[in-house]
Amino acid sequence: MRLRGAVTLVTGGSSGIGAATARVLARAGARLLIAGRDPARLDAVARDTGALALKADLAEPQGPAELADAALQVAATDAHAAGIDILINNAGVGWCGPVGEMTGDKIEEILAVNLAAPIELTRRLLPRMTARGSGRIVFVSSIVGTTSVRDEAVYSAAKAGLGNFAESLAHELDGSGVGVCVIVPGVINTPFFERRGRPYGRRKPEPLPAERAAEAIRSALEHDRQVVYVPRWMSLPARLHGAAPRTFALLAHWFGDHG
């Protein structure tokens, strides 16, 4: 995928992986739209990257539709654009603790932001990609969507659903010219852990800078990779979980199965 000049929408662009991705893609020459629900942070990233900021709350029922419409309207005003070339579904929200202590509102928010919103944005932006025979859709998942962890059952379920949606979509789009990529980050140093209600508590693995995930997204787009783990060795526990779930469960309990 040629990044220079590609009209790219990044959700969750006000901090963490989204902000880092905006900076990396700006250096690659992409024409950026960044979305988020923190206007001050979003505007700061927009000033830093030359992006256009689109305030959006993907937890709201009409949030994804409104964002898709706004992004398409912006693209329509550009004579050189034919819609969104790249959609990066990065926005995410978590919660850590026993399921019985969660509120119904928090469950709805996690499922909306992590699963329903990416599906709806994809549904609305995909037709123009398939019509012209080009485009890329990136889904930022999580290692917990592949292996699952204690005290993050709803978040794990949402990310697992996202991965399955992406895999099915890739089969559906085979031969269309539109590619699908799933980024599977491990522990990344972002505000995510503060916002989920429990800071990261393990000594190992150490959190990686958000720029590592952002560079993985850039590389995946340029080289048309379908699944990328960050760091790469994270694919090992994912494979073990699939091939030998009981062994994985014993090792997870031994090392501590939550952060």
Disulfide bonds with the S-S distance in Angstrom:
none
